[in-house]
Amino acid sequence: MPIVAMALVVVLLGAFLWLLHRSERDEEALALIKDALWVEQNLHFQLTSDEDKLERLADALNREQPDLRQFAAMARMVVNTNPAIERLLWLDADGRTRMAEPPSGGGMAVPDGEPGPSPRDDAFRIARASGLRAYSATYRIDPSDTGFDAVFPLHRDGVFAGALVGVFSFEAMLTHHVPWWFAQRYQLEVIDARGTVLGAKSRMAVPGTMTGAAPDPARSHVIPFDPPGHGVALVATAYPTDSNGTRTILVVAIFGLTGSALWSLWSLRRHIAGRLRAEEALRAEHAFRKAMEDSLTVGMRARDLDGRITYVNPAFCRMVGLSAEEMVDHGPPMPYWLPEDLDRAEAAFHDVLAGRAPESGLEMRFQRANGERFDALIYEAPLIDANGRHTGWMGSVLDITERKRSEELARQQQERLQQTSRLITMGEMASTLAHELNQPLSAIASYCTGCLNRLRSGRFDTQEVAAALDKLAAQARRAGLIVRRVHDFVRKSEPNVAPCSLPQVLEDCVGLMGADAARLGVRVELDAPADLPPVPGDRILLQQVVLNLMRNGIEAMARTPRAGRRLSVTVTRAEGALLTAIRDHGCGIAPEIAEGLFSPFFTTKSEGMGMGLNICRSIVEHHRGRLWFEAAPGGGTRFLFSLPLCSESSS
Ligand code: ADP
């Protein structure tokens, strides 16, 4: 619209200027015609008045024959008082000059290079023939001037007696009879039928006119000048007006300004279009960001350098059950902090502001608006603006309540699994234990029978009976120990961490696995120095780890030649820890098996459960230790676990 309006303004302005110009040209042309007509009339008037004087002189000559001196005086007066009359001639009836005033000078009446009768002779003949005043054709009256003759016939007593000739100069006519103001505005020229300039009055040269080229018809006006006739005409040409230059400058300025206004409009339009595009892109970006923020399940919370909340996302609002308005601009204490835990929240808050927020995240417990509590894991990062200035902190808040619950559930399940695993192990070992118990029990029975036989025979040695009873008691104690071990092992109990002697644990395990190992022809070698310091741990759980590793080692040697079936169990002191190694000479562990070895339910055995190693690692890590394995030099595998020493023993 503005462009169209501006274009219309330009068109109207152009039309207005054109109309103005045209009306000015019309006015100028009208003024030119009026002025030209006026000047022509003025010249005629002057010519007529000059001719009247010549007429009167001719009349005087007609009436009486003056003497030459008298005529010369009269003629001189006429020539002197009428500047347009250059010369006066008195011709006799044959056309010969009787008298001339001034006697010599211009007025030779012979046109340049033209042969034949002179223009004056022609006019003389016409005047003689007609008896009326006649005008000659124009001719050069002197080298710098052109003029014509007015021939007045003289009659005496009805007989042609000669003629009076007035030589008129165009230059003089123009000089004396054209007013100055006319010359200021116009160039006035007298031209003949061929367009030759015969005389001119001008302030300056008008381009085109002096060179003989046709003058601009819009600026010139041609009026026939008759008398003298013979195609002589007056040409008035207007000077180019000075105002034209100023007007041109004005027009150029107006069009220039309009052009620059149009250009500004166009660039403004481009600028606005660019802005609109940028705004559109910004809106799209904003919508995209908003959609992203709304779809986030992670709470986002921005704070300024003073700790005031400047922004919260919908996920955070949902998490704490408060609206964004209720939180934005809120400083500590925050409405979601636990009332009984304000000190810790405040301390964490100051840590964040001081840039000491832990990189691994900070676990906090928050309270929703409905009083419900939840565990949150918060990561804080500095907020940097577009100029690289630090303007606050952006926190991402994860609701980890569910995760913690499932972790707790997993832990409980693990515990139950351990329990189950222990029961399985117990079941597997029941026969072994029965076998083990069988031996002390049968020993007890035979000691008992021997003692009874001696007592009944009445021939006994008290010392001998007492020794047998001692052995019997020892066997009973051993049986009791085995029973207690089984009882301890299967009793469901929470981890009972206490200083625990690892050599003792290993000894117990070797004892428990002894029968099994013997059945399969495996030699168990135990190297456990008794003077090693204790480790903090649950004896029963540690036993389970060792039993599992020993059983795996024994089973791995099923295909090993009997002579090579050796299982060595060693414990050594390492840097701040005790390192236990159970080395077998079995089949080893292929790389593809090694990958899943510690995964739950991973087994290569038809009757295996695949939980053993997984549980072992959980137990060792629970004791802040580490469990791993390596291929043993000379074949087989070595399972190792380290357990940190009690702090006072390690120091
Ligand atoms: P399970 O003994 O019930 O299979 P484990 O978790 O104790 O479950 O062991 C998983 C698997 O690891 C075993 O099936 C066996 O293939 C492999 N494995 C464990 N210990 C050894 C070992 N000492 N030598 C070779 N393979 C072993």
Boltz pocket constraint, residues with backbone or C-beta under 6 A from the ligand:
constraints:
  - pocket:
      binder: B
      contacts: [[A, 548], [A, 549], [A, 552], [A, 553], [A, 556], [A, 584], [A, 586], [A, 587], [A, 588], [A, 589], [A, 593], [A, 597], [A, 599], [A, 602], [A, 603], [A, 604], [A, 605], [A, 607], [A, 608], [A, 609], [A, 610], [A, 611], [A, 612], [A, 613], [A, 614], [A, 637]]
      max_distance: 6.0
